[in-house]
């Protein structure tokens, strides 16, 4: 959520339709109310944090956002028909027909209000949250697929998509706003889901979007340089991740990656039962890579050998985390291992396409942080025979952490034979300026192997044209995304489509 009045609403199928009207006294249960003006026995039609969405009978919650303050839109909400206002500062001019509820923190109150409004769905589901810089989507998606394979009714909340069993609901945020989130959980409850696996972003923790959710478990993947445009310092970013574990109940489990130097930090103040996984250090759920090649991984997981089509050490970590969570949720050891071995990777995570005649290997990956890019390129180095060249197409998003731009370019140069610096989602920034900042990280000795091509379509086509037989072309940064945002406008753009089209032109 970027501002105090924009909900970033996700259509959960209008679950309000299935709700009986609730009174303000019901939805404010356990909310720390400081002052009330007006009746609490009013029925409420819906909760809103966007004044533009208000309809008659709604309750407007004024949130202080990063770009705007919802308190500025209280009068607009009243004019639109709001019958109740939840805020931190009462307005000077009040309407006699409206109930005003003053709270200490609107964003923290919102999650509880939404949970009450949607009948406390998290108490009816086993919800596992996954947080970390890299691996959240893969781990959440693999858990979803594992439990579906085992015959359970399951929900998924991820960057790629939200899903309730086979029903796909488009995703606009890694973690939805509190109202949309509780609405989705309510729908999962109505569809008789037993489990929900969800990504928990640092923004969501910091902005209290997960307030009001009772988690069954939490998983930490890793933490590296990211989102410093928002958190300002790495320490703040770390604290946001840690807070998720600090607030887990005693009934929950907390699983952490002990190979990450901050893995144990996550568990320090957690009241949840503590468990660990790793590839290198001692842990409760130890994984060892026996063989890693272009067709998959041969692993020893919890003392048993298994094969998977997933590739790379980063996926070995993801599988270890998934296995740990499955065991802690009561899945038998052999059942979990058998199901894991049949899983395929999520879309946009080391997706491979091979051209028909030239056998050029195209890889599409969401790697948009230095660590993720390094992991993917190191994995390619591990599985390549040694004769093929690696051509990397990479950019950096606009209006985001600029400090990682030269680092991304440096990593691309270190592990690639040819690098094309291009646009990712420039958003409101000048894409050529972003590429210029990336070039600051290119070592002098590598200047000769770097091309700057602002248009991503042309960059991908050029990379394929430059590739020889058996070469590897990596398209990094966008993965599953089906759009490119330029000057604030989203237009259709799919790396996989672009790659397939570029392959189809070979030899013509």
N, C-alpha and C positions, 0 to 999 in steps of 0.2 A: 504494500500500500504506500503510494508516494505522497498522498496528501490527506488532509483531515476530512475530506468530503467525498473522496472517490473510493468506492467499495471494491473495485476490481472484481465485480460480481461474477460468479460462475453459476450458470444455469443448472441447477440440480433437479430440474424437472418440476419446478414450482411446488416443493413439498408443503408450502403453506396451505395448499388446497386440501391436504389431508389432516390439517391441524384443527382442533377445536379452539375457539378463541380463548386466550388467556388474559387474566387481569394483570395489572401492574404489580399488585402484591405478590402474585405467583411468580412473575418473571424477575422480580427483584429479590427473591429469596436468597439469602447468604451473600448478597451484595452489600458492601460497606457504605450504606447511605448516610450522608452527613446532615442533609436537610431535605424536607419535602414541602412543596407548595401545591395544594390541590389533592384530589382524591386518588387513592391507589387502587380503587375498585373498578377503574375503567378497563374495558376490554381492548386488547391491542391486536391489530390485524397483521402487522409485520414490523420487523426491526430494520432500520436503515441507517447507514453512515454516509449516504450520499443524498444531499438535500434535493437533488434533481429527480430522484426516484420516489420521493415521498408521495403517498396517496392518502386519502382521508382515512383516519383511524390508525395510522402508523405511529411508531415511536422512533424519534430521531436521537441518535447518540452522537454527541459532538466530540470528535477525536482530534487531538493535536497531532498533525502529520508532519512530515519532513518538508513539505512545500506549502502547506496551508493549514489553517486552524479551523476546525469544524465549528467552533464557537461563533465564527463570523457569519455562519449560514443558519443560525437558529431562527431568525426572523423569516427567512425564506422558507424554512421547513414548516413553520407555523402557517404561513400564507398558503402553502401547498396542501395543508390539511392535517399536519401532525397533531395528535392529541396529547402527546407526552414528549418531554425533552429530558435526556440524561446528559449532564454536563458537570464540569469542574468549577465553573464560575456562573452563577445565576445571572441572567440578563437584567439590565436595569428596567426595561419595559417588558412586563409580563402580560400574558393574555389570560383572562379569567376562565376561559374554556380549556386551558391547557394545564396539565400537571407537570411541574418542574421537579426534577430529582437531582440533587447535588451529591456528587461522589468525589472521592479523593483522586481517583485515576480512572478516566473514562475507558481507556484501552484495556485495562485489566478487568474492569467491570463488564465490558462488552462480551467477553468469552463466557462469563457466568450467566449474563442475561440471555445469550443465545442458547446456551446449554439448557437453561430452564424453559425457554420458549419451544425448543425442539425435543422436549421430553428426555433430556439427559442421555443421548444416544451412546455416549462412550461407556456408560455403565452396562450396556447390553452387548458390547463388542470387546474383543481382545485386540487392543490397538498397540502396535509396535512402531515407534518412531525411529527413523534413521537420520543421523546428522553427521557432518564432516564436510571437508572441502570437495573431495572427489569420491565417487562410488555410491552416493546416495540413491541415484536413480536405478543403477544396476542392482544394488542390494534389495531395494524395495520391490522392484519388478520381478527379480528372481524369487523372492519370498512369495509374492503373489502367485507366480506360475507354479511354484512348488506345491502350495496348499491347494490350488485349483486341481493340480494333477492328482492330489491325494483325495479329491472328491469333496472338498469343502466349499462353502459359499463365502466369497472373499471380496473385499474392497481394496482399491489401490488409489493413493493420492501421490502423484509424481509430477516432475517437470514435463515429461513427455505427454502424459495423459492421466486423467482420472478414470477409474473403471470400477464397475460393480458387476462382478461375474463377467458376462460377455458384453455388457453394455458399456460403450466408450463415451466418456464425457470430456470434451476438450478442456485442456488445462491452460491457464494464462499466467499462473504464478507457481513457484516451487511449492509454497504452502499458501492456500487460499486465505482470504480475510476470515475473521472469526465467524461471521454470520454465514457466509458461503460454506465454510468448513463444517459447522454444525448442521447445516441443511443437507450436505452430502452424507454426513454420518447418519443423520435421521433416515435418509433414503436407503442407506445400507442396512439399517436396522429393520426397515419395512420390508426389505428384500431378504430378510433372515440371514444376513451375513454373520459368520462366526468371528471372522478376523478382518482387520484392516491394517495394511502396511503403508506407512506414509513417510515421505521426506519431511524433515524438519529443518528449515533454513535458519541461519543466524538472524536474518531479518525478522522471521516469524517469532522467534524467541524474544528478541529485543522489542518488538512491537506488540507483544502479548497476544498474538493471534491464536496460540495454543492454550490460552487460559481457559479453564473450564473443562478440559479433556482429562480423563483418567486413563493414563497409559499403563499397559500391561508390561511393557518393556521398552528399552532404549538401546540403540546400537551406535557406537562411534567408529567411523571408518579411518579418518586421518585429518590432519589440519595443516594447510600450507598457505602461502600468500594468496589472498583473494578478498574481495569486497572491502578493501581499505578506503575506497571512495566513500563508503557509508560509515564504517566503524572507526575510521581515522587511524587507529593503531592496531597492531597485531594483538596486543594485550586485550583490547576491547572485543576484538573478534573472538579470541579464545574464551573470554568470560561469557560471551553470548552462547557459545556452544556448551560450555560447562554448566551454565544455568539450567539447561534442559535436564541434565542429570541430577543437579542439586535438588530439583523440584519433583523428581520421581518419588512415588509413595513407597512405603516399606514393602508393600505387596508386589512391587514390580521387580524386574531384573534389569541390570545394566551390563552390557557387553562392550568391551573395549579392545582395540588393537594395541597390543603391548609393543609392537615393533615401531609404533609412532612414539616419538619422544614425549609427546603430551598425552599419550593414551591413558596413563595412570592418573594424570592430573584430573581427568574427567570424573574419576570415581572418588576423589578425595573426600568430598562432603556429601556424597550420595547416600540416601537411606535405603536404596534398593539393594537387592542381593547382587554381589559383584562377580563377574565372569570375564574371562579373557580368551582371545584367539591370536594367532601369530603364524608367521612363516619361519622366523629366525629365533626369537627369544622364547623362554619357557612360558607355557600358557595352558589353560584348561582344554582348549580345542586347537591342537597343533596341526598345521598343514605343511606338507613338504612337496616341492615340485620335483618330480622324478624326470619328466621329459616335457619340453615345451617346443612345439613346432607349429607349422602353418595349419595343421588339421585339428589341433587341440592340445589339451593338457593331460598328462598322466600324473596323478597326485597320490600322495599318501595322506589321508585325512582321518584324524582320530584313530590312527593305527591300521587303517584299511586302505588298500589301493583302489583307485577308481579312475575312470576316464571321463573327460568332458570335452565338448566341442568348443568351449570357451578358450580363449588364447591369452597368454601373458600372466605375469606375476600379479598384476593388479586384479585380474579376475580370480586368481587363487585366493587373494585376500577376501574378495567379495563372497566367494563360495564358502570360505571358512566362517565368515560372519553369518551367512544364511544358515549354514549347518548348526552353528551354535544356537541361534534363535529357534530353529526348528526343534532341536533337542530340548531346549528350555520350555518350549510350548507343548512338550509331551510326545513328540514324534519319535518312534523307535529308531534306533541307530541304523539298522540295515535299510529300513523303509526310507529314511531320509537320504542315505547315500545313493540308493537305487534311483530315486526320483531326481536327485541333483544331477546325476550323470546324463539325464535325458534332456536337460534344459538348454535352450538356445539363448544367445545374448539379446538384450533389449535393442530396439531400433536406434541406430546412430551411435552405437558403441562397438567399435572395431568391425563395422559392417564391411564385408568383402564382396567385390564384384570383379570378375575376370573377363577381359575382352576376348571375343571369340577366337580370332586368328592369331593375334600378336601375343596373347597370354599376359597382357599387362595387368597387374594386380592393383585394383583401386580399393582404397580403404577410407571409409567415412567415419570420423570420430568426433564426438562432442568436445574433445579436449580444448578447453578455453582458459586454462590456468597454466602457469609454467610447469608445475608438477605433473599435471595430467598430460601435457604435451610431451614431457620428458619420458613418462611411463610408456606412452604409445610408441614413441620413436625407439626407445630401448627394447620394447617388445619386438618391433620390426627387425631390429639388429639381431635379436636372438633367433628369430625364425627364418631369416633370409639365408640363402646358400652362400652368399658372399660375392657373387659376380654381378648381381643386379644393382642398378642405381636406385636411390631413394629420392623422389622428388616431392617436396612438401609445399602445399599451398596453405597459407595461414594468415589470419588477420586478427585484429583486436577490436572489441566492441567500443563504441563511443559512449560518452557520459558514464563511464565506469572507471575503475582503478587504472590510472594512466601509468603508474610505476611499473606495472608488469609488462608493458609493451616492449621495451628494449630487451628484457629478459626472455620473452617469448621468441624474439628474433634470434637471439644468441643461441638458445637451445635448438631451434630449428636448424641453424647453420652447423652446429656441432655434430648433429646426428643425420644430416642429409647431404646428398651430393649436389642437389640443386634446390633452391628455395625461391618461391614466388610469394612476395608480400602483397596482400590484397585487402579488400574490405571484408569485414565481418558484418556486424550491424552498426554502422556509423552513427545511427540515431541523429542527434542534432549537430554532431561535430562534422568537420570537414574530413572526409576519408583520407585525403592526401596528407593532411597534417598528422593523422594517426599513423600512417605508413612512414612518414618522416621520423616520428618518434621511435617507431620500431627499428628503423635503420640505425639509430644511435647505439643499438646493441650489437650490430653486425661487426665482428672483428675485421680489421683491415685486411687480413690475409684471406677473408672469405667474401670480400666485396664482389669478386669476379663471378661468384656462383649465385648471386642474388639478383632477381628481377623484381621491379616494382610495377604491378599492373593493378590499377585501382578497381576496374570493373571485374567482379568476381566471376561472372560468366566467361569473360575472355581469359582470365587467369586459369580457370579449370581447363578450358579448351587448349590453352597453350601448354599446360603441364602434360596433357595427354599427347599432344603433338610432339613434344620433346622426348617422350618416353620411347625407349627401344623395347624389343621383345623381352619379356619377363621382368621388366622394371616395375618398381612399386611407386604408386602415386597416392600420397596421403592428403586428404582434404580435412583439415582440422578446424575445429571451432564451432561449427553449427550443428553437426550431427543430425538429430531428429527434426530440427526446425524446418518448417515449410515456408518461411518468409525471410525477407531481408528488410530491415527498417532503415530508411534513408530520409533525412529531413523530417522525422516524425511520422512518416507514412510507411505502413507495412505493405509490401508487395510480395506476391508469390515468388518464392525461390527455394528450390530443393536441391541440395548438393548431389543426392543420389540421381535425380532426374538429369541434372547437368552432366554427371559423369557418364551415364548411360548414353546420352545424346552425343557426347564427345567420342565415346567408343564407336558409336554407329557410323561416324564420319571417317574413321580410319580406313585407309586404302582407297578412298574415293577421290 
